[in-house]
Amino acid sequence: MFVRLFRPATALLLTFSLASLPRLRAQQPGTLDTITNADREAGPTGVIPEARGFNLSLATTSQHDSAGGWSNILSPTVAYRFDQHFSLNATVSTFPYINVVTTTKKKNVLGVVTKSSSALATKNFLLGDTSINGSVDAHTHWLDYNLTATLGLPTGDDASGLGAGQVTYAVIHHFEHPFGDYFTPDDELGIDDDPNLLTPRVRKSYTVVGTSAHLQAGVGVDLPWNLNFETDAYEELPLSNATITTTTGKGKLGKQLTSTTQGSGEDNGFTNELDIPLNPHMTLTGFYNRSLRNHEDTAGFTLTFLLRGAPKAVTAK
């Protein structure tokens, strides 16, 4: 029943939002109002340029999760803004350092496996999946809206749990309304078949391939010295069976395997992120994710370098 209701509701929201575009309030590219919290999911302010044109960025992330320990991720991004409403960006991730489960098998003289053991081992320079995002921003007098459609390409090492092993997608509707100059509550709902497409700034220790409903609510807070804090509570509700591949021996299923079971892809919890602009071309981000369902903690920091610096309207008050 939920599946039958959710998909028409998503289509209705998309139709309503696109129909509202002609009634948008006047915006000038390069103003702060052209950026929503959904745009910041791709990275700190400036990764997706506010003014028309290209931008290049490189993010280096060091994170620790309670299942697999430390890992390092390099994420180059190319972005292009067509106007104040439409933008496109693409990211591919590389793992210079990561712990994944490796299985060792011993065979007898007849070639029969007599013993099999698994343990975490450090791997270097493994490739992750590529994501391509198209975004539509709409700003009315009473509500800011963002539609993001993401396509995941299977460039990652899926045997190590770093890729989905197939083309994946996510379609997310994001709504927000600022209260004063500091607080911006937001809500999201959408549908996807790979939740890792929704959290590019926090990597999970497993991959899930299966249709899910995405629900999220949170608030963004603009702090002194141009700091930005975002806290969100989320729910990934499975709508079909899911194929799950863990990267660690303590992952979502408690062991390294691929499993297809009803409801196994569910996840919920909260994520906190703090962006600290060091200068117009460099931002330091700290983050913490707590998965309540999987009892897993992920924390770390990201240093993002921008070729085209963030606008002065954002970096100076």
C-alpha positions as CSV (number, residue, x, y, z in Angstrom):
1,M,0.0,0.0,0.0
2,F,2.8,2.4,0.9
3,V,4.6,1.9,-2.4
4,R,1.4,2.6,-4.4
5,L,0.8,5.8,-2.5
6,F,4.4,7.0,-2.4
7,R,5.2,7.0,-6.1
8,P,2.2,9.0,-7.2
9,A,2.9,11.5,-4.4
10,T,6.4,12.0,-5.6
11,A,5.2,12.6,-9.1
12,L,2.6,15.0,-7.9
13,L,5.2,17.0,-5.9
14,L,7.5,17.2,-9.0
15,T,4.6,18.4,-11.2
16,F,3.6,21.0,-8.6
17,S,7.1,22.3,-8.2
18,L,7.8,22.7,-12.0
19,A,4.4,24.4,-12.5
20,S,5.5,26.9,-9.8
21,L,8.7,28.0,-11.7
22,P,7.1,30.9,-13.6
23,R,6.0,32.5,-10.3
24,L,9.4,32.5,-8.8
25,R,10.7,35.7,-7.1
26,A,13.4,37.5,-9.0
27,Q,16.9,36.2,-8.2
28,Q,20.3,37.2,-9.4
29,P,23.0,34.5,-9.8
30,G,25.7,35.0,-7.1
31,T,23.2,35.9,-4.3
32,L,22.9,33.8,-1.3
33,D,19.3,32.9,-2.0
34,T,20.2,30.8,-5.0
35,I,21.7,28.1,-2.8
36,T,19.6,25.7,-0.7
37,N,20.8,23.2,1.9
38,A,20.2,20.5,-0.7
39,D,22.9,22.1,-2.9
40,R,25.3,21.9,0.1
41,E,24.9,18.1,0.2
42,A,27.4,18.0,-2.6
43,G,29.9,19.9,-0.4
44,P,30.5,23.3,1.2
45,T,29.2,26.5,-0.2
46,G,30.8,27.2,-3.6
47,V,31.3,23.6,-4.8
48,I,28.2,24.2,-6.9
49,P,28.8,27.8,-8.2
50,E,26.2,30.4,-7.5
51,A,27.0,32.3,-10.7
52,R,26.8,30.8,-14.1
53,G,29.8,28.7,-15.2
54,F,32.1,25.8,-14.2
55,N,33.8,25.0,-10.9
56,L,36.2,22.3,-9.9
57,S,36.8,21.0,-6.4
58,L,38.8,18.4,-4.6
59,A,37.7,17.0,-1.2
60,T,40.0,14.8,0.9
61,T,38.2,13.0,3.8
62,S,39.5,11.1,6.7
63,Q,36.8,9.2,8.6
64,H,36.5,6.6,11.3
65,D,33.6,4.2,11.6
66,S,33.0,1.8,14.4
67,A,32.9,-1.2,12.0
68,G,36.0,-0.7,9.8
69,G,38.2,1.9,11.4
70,W,40.0,4.7,9.5
71,S,39.7,5.3,5.8
72,N,40.7,8.1,3.4
73,I,38.6,9.3,0.5
74,L,39.5,11.6,-2.4
75,S,36.5,13.1,-4.2
76,P,37.1,15.4,-7.3
77,T,34.0,17.2,-8.5
78,V,33.2,19.1,-11.6
79,A,30.1,21.4,-11.5
80,Y,28.3,23.7,-13.9
81,R,25.5,26.2,-13.2
82,F,23.4,27.0,-16.2
83,D,21.4,29.8,-14.4
84,Q,19.9,30.5,-11.0
85,H,17.6,27.4,-11.3
86,F,19.6,24.6,-13.0
87,S,23.0,23.0,-12.2
88,L,24.8,19.8,-12.9
89,N,27.7,18.1,-11.1
90,A,29.7,14.8,-11.2
91,T,31.9,13.1,-8.6
92,V,34.0,10.0,-8.6
93,S,35.6,8.8,-5.4
94,T,39.0,7.0,-4.8
95,F,40.0,5.3,-1.6
96,P,43.8,5.8,-1.0
97,Y,43.4,4.0,2.3
98,I,40.6,1.7,3.5
99,N,40.1,-1.4,5.5
100,V,38.0,-4.1,3.8
101,V,37.4,-7.8,4.6
102,T,39.6,-10.2,2.7
103,T,39.0,-14.0,2.7
104,T,41.9,-16.5,2.7
105,K,41.2,-20.0,1.6
106,K,43.5,-23.0,2.1
107,K,43.2,-26.0,-0.2
108,N,44.5,-29.5,0.1
109,V,46.5,-31.4,-2.6
110,L,43.3,-32.2,-4.4
111,G,42.3,-28.6,-4.6
112,V,39.5,-28.8,-2.1
113,V,39.0,-25.9,0.3
114,T,39.8,-27.1,3.8
115,K,39.8,-23.9,5.7
116,S,38.5,-20.4,5.1
117,S,39.2,-17.3,7.2
118,S,38.3,-13.6,6.9
119,A,40.0,-10.6,8.4
120,L,40.3,-6.8,7.8
121,A,43.1,-5.8,5.5
122,T,44.3,-2.4,4.4
123,K,43.8,-1.7,0.7
124,N,45.1,1.2,-1.3
125,F,43.7,3.2,-4.2
126,L,40.4,1.4,-4.7
127,L,37.8,3.1,-6.9
128,G,34.3,4.0,-5.8
129,D,31.2,4.6,-7.9
130,T,30.6,7.7,-10.0
131,S,27.6,9.9,-9.3
132,I,26.0,12.5,-11.7
133,N,23.6,15.0,-10.2
134,G,21.1,17.3,-11.9
135,S,19.5,19.9,-9.7
136,V,16.6,22.3,-10.0
137,D,16.2,25.2,-7.5
138,A,13.0,27.1,-7.2
139,H,12.5,30.0,-4.8
140,T,9.0,31.3,-4.1
141,H,8.1,33.9,-1.5
142,W,7.1,31.3,1.0
143,L,9.2,28.2,0.2
144,D,12.5,27.2,-1.3
145,Y,12.5,24.0,-3.2
146,N,15.2,21.8,-4.7
147,L,14.8,18.7,-6.9
148,T,17.9,16.5,-7.3
149,A,18.1,13.5,-9.6
150,T,21.2,11.4,-9.2
151,L,22.5,8.6,-11.4
152,G,25.1,6.2,-10.0
153,L,27.6,4.5,-12.4
154,P,29.2,1.2,-11.4
155,T,32.8,2.2,-11.5
156,G,33.5,1.1,-7.9
157,D,35.1,-2.1,-6.6
158,D,31.8,-3.8,-5.7
159,A,33.6,-7.0,-4.6
160,S,35.0,-5.0,-1.7
161,G,31.7,-3.3,-1.0
162,L,32.7,0.0,-2.5
163,G,30.3,0.0,-5.4
164,A,26.7,-1.0,-6.1
165,G,27.7,-3.2,-9.1
166,Q,25.0,-1.7,-11.2
167,V,23.5,1.6,-12.4
168,T,21.6,3.2,-9.5
169,Y,19.4,6.3,-9.0
170,A,17.9,8.7,-6.4
171,V,15.2,11.3,-6.9
172,I,14.9,13.7,-3.9
173,H,12.5,16.6,-3.2
174,H,13.9,19.1,-0.7
175,F,11.8,21.9,0.9
176,E,13.0,24.6,3.3
177,H,12.0,28.0,4.7
178,P,14.3,30.4,6.5
179,F,13.3,31.9,9.8
180,G,15.2,35.1,10.3
181,D,18.8,35.2,9.3
182,Y,20.1,32.2,11.1
183,F,17.7,29.2,11.1
184,T,16.5,27.2,8.1
185,P,14.4,24.1,8.8
186,D,14.2,21.6,5.9
187,D,12.4,18.4,4.9
188,E,13.1,15.8,2.3
189,L,11.3,12.9,0.7
190,G,12.2,10.8,-2.3
191,I,12.9,7.4,-3.7
192,D,16.2,5.7,-4.4
193,D,17.8,2.3,-4.8
194,D,21.2,3.2,-3.3
195,P,21.3,5.3,-0.1
196,N,25.0,6.0,-0.5
197,L,24.0,8.4,-3.3
198,L,22.2,10.5,-0.6
199,T,25.2,10.8,1.8
200,P,28.2,11.7,-0.4
201,R,29.9,13.3,2.6
202,V,29.6,10.3,4.9
203,R,30.5,6.9,3.6
204,K,28.7,3.8,5.0
205,S,30.6,0.6,5.6
206,Y,28.1,-1.3,3.4
207,T,26.3,-0.9,0.1
208,V,22.5,-1.5,-0.3
209,V,20.9,-2.0,-3.7
210,G,17.1,-2.0,-3.4
211,T,14.2,0.5,-3.7
212,S,13.7,2.6,-0.6
213,A,11.7,5.6,0.5
214,H,13.9,8.4,1.8
215,L,12.6,10.7,4.6
216,Q,14.6,13.4,6.3
217,A,14.0,16.4,8.5
218,G,16.5,18.9,9.9
219,V,17.7,22.4,10.3
220,G,20.6,24.5,9.1
221,V,22.1,27.2,11.3
222,D,24.2,30.1,10.1
223,L,26.8,30.9,12.8
224,P,29.2,33.7,13.3
225,W,32.4,33.8,11.2
226,N,30.5,32.3,8.3
227,L,30.2,28.9,9.9
228,N,27.3,26.7,8.9
229,F,25.9,23.9,11.0
230,E,23.4,21.3,9.7
231,T,21.7,18.5,11.7
232,D,19.3,16.0,10.2
233,A,17.3,13.0,11.2
234,Y,16.7,10.4,8.5
235,E,14.8,7.2,7.6
236,E,15.5,4.8,4.8
237,L,12.4,2.6,4.5
238,P,12.7,-0.4,2.2
239,L,10.1,-0.8,-0.5
240,S,11.5,-4.0,-1.9
241,N,14.1,-6.7,-1.2
242,A,17.7,-5.3,-0.9
243,T,21.1,-6.7,-1.8
244,I,23.6,-5.8,0.9
245,T,27.3,-6.1,0.7
246,T,29.4,-5.3,3.8
247,T,33.0,-4.0,3.6
248,T,33.9,-5.1,7.1
249,G,33.5,-8.1,9.5
250,K,31.3,-6.0,11.8
251,G,29.0,-4.5,9.1
252,K,25.3,-4.3,8.8
253,L,24.9,-8.1,8.6
254,G,27.6,-9.0,11.1
255,K,29.7,-10.8,8.5
256,Q,30.9,-10.3,4.9
257,L,28.3,-11.6,2.5
258,T,25.7,-10.5,0.0
259,S,22.2,-11.1,1.1
260,T,18.7,-10.4,-0.3
261,T,16.1,-10.2,2.4
262,Q,13.0,-8.2,3.0
263,G,13.6,-5.1,5.2
264,S,17.3,-5.7,5.7
265,G,18.1,-2.4,4.0
266,E,16.4,-0.2,6.5
267,D,18.4,2.4,8.3
268,N,17.6,5.4,10.4
269,G,19.6,7.9,12.6
270,F,21.0,11.4,12.4
271,T,23.8,13.3,10.8
272,N,25.6,16.5,12.0
273,E,27.9,18.6,9.9
274,L,29.8,21.8,10.5
275,D,31.4,23.8,7.7
276,I,34.3,26.1,8.6
277,P,35.5,28.4,5.7
278,L,39.2,28.9,6.0
279,N,39.3,31.2,3.0
280,P,37.2,31.6,-0.2
281,H,39.0,28.5,-1.8
282,M,39.2,26.2,1.2
283,T,36.7,24.8,3.7
284,L,37.1,22.4,6.6
285,T,34.1,20.2,7.5
286,G,33.6,18.1,10.5
287,F,30.8,15.4,10.6
288,Y,29.3,12.8,12.8
289,N,26.7,10.2,11.8
290,R,24.9,7.8,14.2
291,S,23.0,4.9,12.7
292,L,20.4,4.0,15.4
293,R,19.3,0.9,13.6
294,N,22.7,-0.5,12.9
295,H,24.4,0.8,16.1
296,E,27.2,2.3,14.0
297,D,29.1,5.6,14.5
298,T,31.0,7.4,11.7
299,A,33.0,10.6,12.3
300,G,35.6,12.5,10.5
301,F,36.6,15.7,8.7
302,T,36.9,16.8,5.1
303,L,39.1,19.5,3.6
304,T,37.7,20.9,0.3
305,F,39.7,22.9,-2.2
306,L,37.7,25.1,-4.7
307,L,39.2,26.3,-8.0
308,R,36.6,29.0,-8.1
309,G,36.2,30.4,-4.6
310,A,32.9,30.9,-2.8
311,P,31.3,34.4,-3.4
312,K,32.2,37.2,-1.0
313,A,28.5,37.4,-0.1
314,V,28.9,34.0,1.5
315,T,32.4,34.1,3.0
316,A,32.2,37.6,4.6
317,K,29.5,39.3,6.6
